[in-house]
């Protein structure tokens, strides 16, 4: 029947687009202006499921409720970053007079985020193995590194789709990547903690806003080298300060 054939064709097209997203991003970018509703739903499902898997792996470093917390917050972080970035993308495209429709730009951004989620799923087993031999600060660097690799993969797809519009497309693409990175960094900071120390007793779903992401990464890098000294504005407790209440109790 025609209706059945149409549904099967849409399903096949969605799977083909997902395969292209994973194996041949250039082919995915070529068809950014011809996405079906089923493909869009599959991309959204990829973001949610991929983010949940990686979030659960990160949350497992602490275990308990943090597994569920991180599995919920990672997809929220990905979708929130996408939703907040797209209006800026549209504005940049208009500012540079790019011949790209809003639907095409949304589709390309959605695909880039789905590719980010796919890369995170691929890196999840590596992070899982590293968790067994890593300290908290080392684990923070591995997780940040995985997000960086996945983010670069997504940025490559977004840039490639826009670079075909000429020089101004490349400029707009670079600016969109910068916007996406900044929005993503702030979104992740607002939704933290994703990674929690194993001995933490009470795990909050979200933490009060203090400091910033870049200061936290800097602290983790110093801690990996054994330097626990506090820099101006550094709110992270040193090991001696964390032990102080225990020593006083004795």
C-alpha positions as CSV (number, residue, x, y, z in Angstrom):
1,X,0.0,0.0,0.0
2,X,1.2,3.5,-0.8
3,X,1.0,4.7,2.9
4,X,3.0,1.7,4.1
5,X,5.6,2.2,1.4
6,X,5.9,5.9,2.4
7,X,6.5,5.0,6.0
8,X,9.1,2.4,5.1
9,X,10.8,4.8,2.8
10,X,10.9,7.5,5.6
11,X,12.2,4.9,8.1
12,X,15.0,3.8,5.6
13,X,15.9,7.4,4.9
14,X,16.2,8.2,8.7
15,X,18.5,5.2,9.2
16,X,20.6,6.2,6.2
17,X,21.0,9.7,7.5
18,X,22.0,8.4,10.9
19,X,24.6,6.2,9.3
20,X,25.9,9.1,7.2
21,X,26.1,11.2,10.3
22,X,28.3,8.6,12.0
23,X,30.4,7.5,9.0
24,X,30.2,10.2,6.3
25,X,29.4,13.7,7.8
26,X,29.9,15.3,4.4
27,X,27.1,13.3,2.9
28,X,24.9,14.2,5.8
29,X,25.7,17.9,5.3
30,X,24.8,17.6,1.6
31,X,21.2,16.8,2.5
32,X,20.7,19.3,5.4
33,X,17.8,20.9,3.5
34,X,15.9,17.7,2.9
35,X,15.2,16.1,6.3
36,X,12.0,14.2,7.0
37,X,10.1,14.4,10.3
38,X,11.1,10.9,11.1
39,X,14.8,11.8,10.6
40,X,14.4,14.7,12.9
41,X,12.8,12.5,15.6
42,X,15.7,10.0,15.2
43,X,18.3,12.8,15.6
44,X,16.5,14.0,18.8
45,X,16.4,10.4,20.1
46,X,20.1,10.0,19.4
47,X,20.9,13.1,21.4
48,X,18.8,12.0,24.3
49,X,20.0,8.4,24.4
50,X,23.6,9.2,23.6
51,X,23.7,11.9,26.3
52,X,22.0,9.6,28.8
53,X,24.6,6.8,28.2
54,X,27.6,9.0,28.6
55,X,26.0,10.8,31.6
56,X,25.4,7.5,33.3
57,X,29.0,6.5,32.8
58,X,30.2,9.7,34.3
59,X,27.7,9.5,37.2
60,X,28.9,5.9,37.9
61,X,32.2,7.3,39.2
62,X,30.2,8.3,42.4
63,X,27.4,5.7,42.0
64,X,24.0,5.8,43.6
65,X,21.6,8.6,42.6
66,X,24.3,10.4,40.7
67,X,24.0,7.8,37.9
68,X,20.4,8.9,37.3
69,X,21.1,12.6,37.8
70,X,23.9,12.7,35.3
71,X,21.9,10.6,32.8
72,X,19.1,13.1,33.0
73,X,21.3,16.3,32.9
74,X,23.6,15.3,30.1
75,X,20.8,15.2,27.5
76,X,19.4,18.4,29.0
77,X,22.8,20.0,28.6
78,X,23.0,19.0,24.9
79,X,19.4,20.0,24.0
80,X,19.6,23.2,26.1
81,X,22.9,24.3,24.3
82,X,21.3,23.6,21.0
83,X,18.1,25.5,21.8
84,X,20.0,28.5,23.1
85,X,22.5,28.6,20.2
86,X,20.2,28.2,17.2
87,X,18.7,31.8,17.5
88,X,22.2,33.2,17.4
89,X,23.0,31.0,14.4
90,X,20.1,32.3,12.5
91,X,21.1,35.9,13.4
92,X,24.6,35.3,12.2
93,X,23.4,33.8,9.0
94,X,21.2,36.8,8.3
95,X,24.0,39.2,9.3
96,X,26.3,37.7,6.7
97,X,23.5,37.3,4.1
98,X,24.0,33.6,3.7
99,X,21.7,31.7,1.4
100,X,20.6,29.2,4.0
101,X,17.1,28.7,5.2
102,X,16.1,28.5,8.9
103,X,15.0,24.9,8.4
104,X,18.3,23.9,6.9
105,X,20.3,25.7,9.6
106,X,18.2,24.0,12.4
107,X,18.7,20.6,10.7
108,X,22.4,21.1,10.4
109,X,22.7,22.2,14.1
110,X,20.6,19.3,15.2
111,X,22.8,16.9,13.2
112,X,25.9,18.4,14.7
113,X,24.6,17.9,18.2
114,X,23.5,14.3,17.4
115,X,27.0,13.6,16.1
116,X,28.4,15.0,19.3
117,X,26.2,12.5,21.2
118,X,27.3,9.6,19.0
119,X,31.0,10.4,19.6
120,X,30.3,10.5,23.4
121,X,28.8,7.0,23.2
122,X,31.9,5.8,21.4
123,X,34.1,7.3,24.1
124,X,32.0,6.1,27.0
125,X,33.8,2.7,27.3
126,X,37.1,4.4,27.4
127,X,35.9,6.8,30.2
128,X,34.4,3.8,32.0
129,X,37.8,2.0,32.0
130,X,39.7,5.1,33.1
131,X,37.3,5.7,36.0
132,X,38.6,2.6,37.7
133,X,42.2,3.8,37.8
134,X,41.7,7.6,38.1
135,X,41.4,10.1,40.9
136,X,38.6,12.6,40.9
137,X,40.7,15.4,39.3
138,X,42.1,13.0,36.7
139,X,38.6,11.8,35.9
140,X,37.5,15.4,35.5
141,X,40.2,15.9,32.8
142,X,39.2,12.7,31.0
143,X,35.5,13.7,30.9
144,X,36.4,17.2,29.7
145,X,38.7,15.7,27.1
146,X,35.9,13.4,25.8
147,X,33.5,16.4,25.6
148,X,36.2,18.4,23.7
149,X,36.8,15.6,21.2
150,X,33.0,15.2,20.7
151,X,32.6,18.9,20.4
152,X,35.3,19.3,17.8
153,X,33.6,16.5,15.8
154,X,30.3,18.4,15.9
155,X,32.0,21.7,15.1
156,X,33.6,20.1,12.0
157,X,30.2,19.1,10.7
158,X,28.6,22.5,11.4
159,X,31.5,24.4,9.8
160,X,31.6,22.1,6.7
161,X,27.9,22.7,6.1
162,X,28.4,26.5,6.2
163,X,31.8,26.7,4.5
164,X,30.2,25.8,1.2
165,X,28.6,29.2,1.1
166,X,31.9,30.9,0.4
167,X,34.2,33.0,2.5
168,X,31.4,34.6,4.6
169,X,30.0,31.2,5.2
170,X,33.4,30.2,6.7
171,X,33.5,33.3,8.9
172,X,29.9,32.7,10.1
173,X,30.6,29.1,10.7
174,X,33.6,29.9,12.9
175,X,31.6,32.4,14.9
176,X,28.8,29.9,15.3
177,X,31.2,27.4,16.7
178,X,32.5,30.0,19.1
179,X,28.9,30.7,20.2
180,X,28.1,27.0,20.6
181,X,31.3,26.4,22.7
182,X,30.6,29.3,25.0
183,X,26.9,28.5,25.5
184,X,27.8,24.8,26.1
185,X,30.5,25.7,28.6
186,X,28.1,27.9,30.6
187,X,25.2,25.4,30.3
188,X,27.4,22.6,31.7
189,X,28.5,24.8,34.6
190,X,24.9,25.7,35.4
191,X,23.8,22.0,35.5
192,X,26.8,20.7,37.5
193,X,27.7,18.5,39.2
194,X,28.0,15.7,36.6
195,X,31.1,14.2,38.2
196,X,31.1,13.7,42.0
197,X,33.7,12.5,44.4
198,X,33.0,8.8,45.4
199,X,33.0,9.7,49.2
200,X,30.5,12.6,48.8
201,X,27.6,11.9,51.2
202,X,24.9,14.2,50.0
203,X,24.7,14.6,46.2
204,X,22.7,17.6,44.9
205,X,20.9,17.5,41.6
206,X,22.4,20.9,40.8
207,X,24.8,23.0,42.7
208,X,24.8,26.7,43.5
209,X,26.6,28.8,40.9
210,X,30.1,29.8,42.0
211,X,33.3,30.3,40.0
212,X,33.3,29.2,36.4
213,X,34.1,26.2,34.3
214,X,37.6,27.4,33.1
215,X,38.7,27.9,36.7
216,X,37.6,24.4,37.7
217,X,39.5,22.9,34.8
218,X,42.6,24.9,35.8
219,X,42.3,23.6,39.3
220,X,42.0,20.0,38.1
221,X,45.1,20.4,36.0
222,X,47.1,21.7,38.9
223,X,45.8,18.9,41.2
224,X,46.9,16.3,38.7
225,X,50.5,17.5,39.1
226,X,50.1,17.5,42.9
227,X,49.8,21.3,43.3
228,X,46.9,22.0,45.6
229,X,47.7,25.7,46.3
230,X,44.8,28.1,46.0
231,X,44.9,30.8,43.4
232,X,43.1,34.1,43.8
233,X,39.4,33.4,43.4
234,X,39.8,29.7,43.6
235,X,36.9,28.3,45.7
236,X,38.0,24.6,45.6
237,X,39.0,23.1,49.0
238,X,42.5,21.8,49.4
239,X,43.1,18.3,50.8
240,X,44.2,19.8,54.2
241,X,41.0,21.8,54.4
242,X,38.9,18.8,53.6
243,X,40.6,16.8,56.4
244,X,40.3,19.6,59.0
245,X,36.8,18.8,60.2
246,X,37.8,15.1,60.7
247,X,40.9,16.1,62.7
248,X,38.9,18.5,64.8
249,X,36.3,15.8,65.5
250,X,39.1,13.5,66.8
